[in-house]
Amino acid sequence: MKALVYTNPNEMQLLDRPYPSLNQDEVIIKIDSVGICGSDMHAFHGHDPRRKPGLVLGHEFAGVVVETLSQAIPKGMRVTGNPLITCGVCEYCEQGRNNLCSNRTMVGMTRPGAFAEFMSIPAKTLITIPESLSMDAAALTEPAATAVHAINLSMRALHRPIQECNTLVIGGGAIGMLAALLLKHFGVINLTVSETNPLRRASIDQHVSCKTNDPITHSVTENTYDYVIDCVGTKLTRQSAFVAIKPGGVIMHVGLQDWASEIDMRKLT
């Protein structure tokens, strides 16, 4: 089969790769649509040491089951799924915190991903795609779930109804736009998306209809927002989030680019 392989920093090649093997409780999917995550781009540029050259990237996928060893997932089913594969038996999985699974593996990181004609994956990670949903839209399920989870988790800590919060989303990429769309769906009126790319700002204007600004030309105003969602995750955006947030406000850090960070501990108090 053909696969798009990350071969070196800033280099990918369309190569022949072996057809996936089928293990117990797994299925093989014929990939129809696949998204390009920001983490795929970081890997492509050589900025993610977890993703080594020789890897097939891609973890936002939709496709059709063509082979199966699972009774729950028949051939012909249209599926997408969770690229995080967990053991189900460790301490964290038993607590329901499977994102912390001690034995977790990841499609497009520790095993071949979806930038290929076919991919194998455990059946337990899959969900059925409704007939009303296109394959292209279904491939965005994982990033959409990321935005949903981030908002559901952080809004519990808000000191007022989310609809009344002056809210800032930092970053207008896929996660940022999905977060902004969800916030509008939840009834947030005072919503701003901060984004440097003018094409992304135009897309946000078209699809979200909220305020946008360019952080390069418009500095963040201190102590302005009740709720800040950082969908970029650099040192600069984390610092901007702390500047922007009001005392007692809530910051949700979704993006994770720079792993090291300095935060204003006094602001936390």
Steps between C-alpha positions, in 0.01 A plus 500: 500500500601865465573709808626852562805443720683754714858429394698798632426844644319701231478193276221251429491240224223297343635146541390140480427354842385149600127446529410510873490177696177417680526414869236376742214748558634731229362616168658630182357824366518629145574865566266741324578834666773615737573830671835668547545579869732769629697222667553339158647829383726522805621147427555582132725790601693275739367663817345190661756249632222245558439468126803351331590499128355198323159550661168523320333800664129585520248436777187692392336244276182366346460190289331167436573169673632250244623223734405421857569259784244674720140386530396855589628667183384340171655546158363795309441717806594867466711591801714756671652469845726592785866482396604453864511126570485408868544177694182515710660330801753742650431724800402797286276306264315349796446852634350606167800724423615304199676804353766428766521127421840364597509278191341730243600498136407748231408473135749700296752510784582157642329307219437573130242769439236594247707667228467171315255300292433258787548502877450246779353605835329331798125480449431637850622846394251538214164670467251477215462795265133598443390489138415870525865589567758522223834323528682833490297631793536172690879524477472810721339303782819475707588872495134584561502268801811677627320834493185357658694336783707812567192720530295248701788454743591865549153654509431314825745736671340820370359732765209611281296347216712452190258714300592800715878456478723730301688227316826487303613216276871520416566340162263464208614166360282190496470464878459874554227532239319192629522641854363835380211328319416305816515813715257671264278191518505529880381860472821693564447857378827675584742279307833594344739279303864612489677380185801621300403345164268729298352205307401333825353824631292530182378142542404571862313813391309290247420191706499616863399867474689623805764763567852423381833673548861466394716465814798638309332839460255487793660418833295308753327729749580406859230362732228505231360149457309263729589197289802439276559192284856472365491282190860574398712402799821697458675681783380828352133400481506353850642827628238692302226290659624592847514867407150495351318313776321681779580402859282198573457419133553165330774409250483179297830403339420279199803549277827342611789615283766625740528249780692729736326806635519773758175620654415782735438307821386819676221538243378152596435617855 
